[in-house]
Amino acid sequence: MTFSLGIVGAGQFSGQFSKLFLTHPGVSGIHVTDLLPERAERLVADQGLSGTFPSYEAMLESPAVDAVAIFTQRWTHGPLVLQGLNAGKHVYSAVPMAISTEEIAAIIEAVKVTGLTYMMGETSQYNPATVHARDQIARGAFGRIFYAEGDYVHDMDLGFYDAYRYSGGDDWKATASYPPLLYPTHAVGGVLGAWQTHAVSVSALGVVDERGDGVFDRSVSRFDNDVSNATALFEVAGGGSFRTNEFRRVGYPSHIRESRFRFFGTEASMEQLATVALWQDKKGVRDISELLEPKPTTAPDDPSLQHIAPELRAAFTSGSAPVHDRARLPREFDHLPNGHEGSHHFLVDDFVTAVATRSLPSVNAWVAARYTLPGIVAHESARQGGVRLEIPDFGDAPRS
């Protein structure tokens, strides 16, 4: 059984995913809509998609579309997801899930009421370090996990200025100030995607930006935000803690690796930096860098990447790492471009399979809430000078 898909937002990111959805044997056709119609028309023409809609509302009203995939500005996802579910469409959403507790609660309620599929496309779910840690935790190799770290370390100078100009238009500085802790899922999801627990409280601190270029300026910021770097320490259910960093002004080669992770247990630990990853136990240290290293499948100068800043292209060219189990993927994906350390193929297949089989996807609404809500509460903690705050939890997904 196949279904048709509507792509919402034809920016730099969505075109990489539309190729995969189009090739997946479970998808019968793809339509596109964008606030800038010429972008939707260009994507359809470039990839031979089914056509465009003049608006999201028109797409939702059409029986020709069974599901939607949302690739719009990060603060817009919550309301668009709710519109899609309430219109009877399955929904795939780029990260983050939403930017408030109320939006998250509403999405979970809509999934319960409608019975439709919702999935958040968190790339760290299939980050090689997360995949390997998840496998080793399941085997008991760490002993008891008691501490972990997850970083999303991406300097504004390495592609983000161009990305915000592309998506934000003349008013791009107002939205380039998006608070780092409201984009938490690459760091939080990479930790919790391996460690099967959830955050119950947090204390966070932010660093006020000093660049003085009009970005992270509260007088300009749509989000009243002047923080460019932030750190959060979370307590987890069952005992233990993890720390995340969200850095936008940092001397670090994010084009090499923007998300990185560390896990510490009573019997072993694992640590990852930009170019090396180590497995450590009481006997010694083993270099596992090759095990976690994706092999590029697309050249950085490929014509399909011409609209993407050179510093961002590595995120769209990675292949799979040895730890990835590609046996579950459609063979049609074998020679297609991948991205974000090999995660794109798996995320697309997760959503298509979940819709086709009416099963829960890997990052369903309840998992997405646990990856997103900790950052929302951490942002509030930082605004209050680091006060420790409790994190609400919506529980586990119901089992059918």
TAQUINOR-V466009 format. One record per residue. OMEGA is omega as a letter, one per 20 degrees, with the letter a starting at -180 (NA if undefined). NEAR is the number of other C-alpha atoms within 8 Angstrom. Layout:
OMEGA:NEAR
OMEGA:NEAR
//
This chain:
r:4
r:8
r:12
a:12
r:14
r:14
a:15
a:13
a:13
a:15
a:10
a:8
a:8
a:11
r:10
a:10
a:10
r:10
a:9
r:12
a:10
a:11
a:9
a:11
r:8
a:10
a:14
a:10
a:10
r:15
a:14
r:16
r:17
r:13
r:6
a:6
a:9
r:6
r:10
a:14
r:11
r:8
r:12
a:14
a:8
a:6
r:7
a:6
a:11
a:8
a:9
r:10
a:10
a:9
r:9
a:10
r:6
r:9
a:12
r:11
a:7
r:7
r:6
a:5
a:14
a:12
r:12
r:14
a:12
r:14
a:13
r:10
a:7
a:9
a:8
a:9
a:16
a:13
a:8
r:9
a:12
r:11
a:8
a:13
a:14
r:9
r:8
a:9
r:13
a:13
r:15
a:13
r:15
a:14
i:12
r:15
a:13
a:14
r:11
r:8
a:9
r:6
r:11
r:14
a:9
r:9
r:12
r:10
r:8
r:12
r:13
a:8
a:6
a:9
a:7
r:12
r:14
r:12
r:14
a:14
r:10
a:12
a:11
r:14
a:12
r:13
a:13
r:14
r:10
r:15
a:13
r:10
r:12
r:11
a:9
r:10
r:13
r:7
a:6
a:8
r:9
a:13
r:10
r:8
r:13
a:10
r:10
r:13
r:11
a:16
r:13
a:14
a:13
a:14
r:13
a:9
a:7
r:11
a:11
r:9
a:10
a:8
r:10
r:13
a:11
a:7
a:9
r:11
a:8
a:5
a:7
a:11
r:13
a:11
r:12
r:12
a:15
a:11
a:11
a:13
r:11
r:12
a:11
a:16
r:14
r:13
a:17
a:14
r:13
r:15
a:14
r:11
r:11
a:12
a:10
r:6
r:8
a:8
a:12
r:12
a:12
r:17
a:14
r:16
r:12
r:11
r:8
a:8
a:11
a:4
r:5
a:7
r:4
r:7
a:13
r:14
a:13
a:10
a:5
a:11
r:17
a:10
a:10
a:9
r:12
a:12
r:12
r:15
a:14
r:15
a:11
r:12
a:11
r:12
a:12
r:13
r:9
r:5
a:7
a:10
r:11
a:13
r:11
r:13
r:13
a:15
r:13
r:11
a:10
r:8
a:5
a:7
a:9
r:11
r:11
r:8
a:9
r:12
a:11
a:13
r:16
r:11
a:12
r:12
a:12
a:9
a:10
r:13
a:12
a:12
a:10
r:12
a:8
a:10
a:8
r:9
a:12
r:12
a:12
r:11
a:9
r:6
a:5
a:6
r:8
r:7
r:9
a:10
a:10
a:7
a:8
a:13
r:11
r:12
a:8
r:9
a:11
r:10
r:7
a:9
r:6
a:8
a:5
a:5
a:9
a:8
a:6
r:9
a:10
a:7
a:8
a:11
a:12
a:12
a:10
a:12
a:15
r:17
r:13
r:13
r:13
a:10
a:9
r:10
a:6
a:5
a:4
a:5
r:9
r:9
r:5
a:9
a:11
a:6
r:6
r:8
r:11
r:16
a:13
r:13
r:15
a:17
a:15
a:11
a:11
r:10
r:12
a:11
r:11
a:10
a:11
r:10
a:12
r:12
a:10
a:11
a:6
r:9
r:9
r:7
a:12
a:7
r:12
a:13
a:13
r:12
r:11
r:12
a:12
r:11
a:13
a:16
r:13
r:14
r:14
r:13
r:12
r:14
r:12
r:8
r:16
r:14
r:9
r:7
r:8
r:10
a:9
a:9
r:10
r:8
r:11
r:6
a:7
r:7
r:5
r:6
r:8
r:4
a:3
NA:2
//
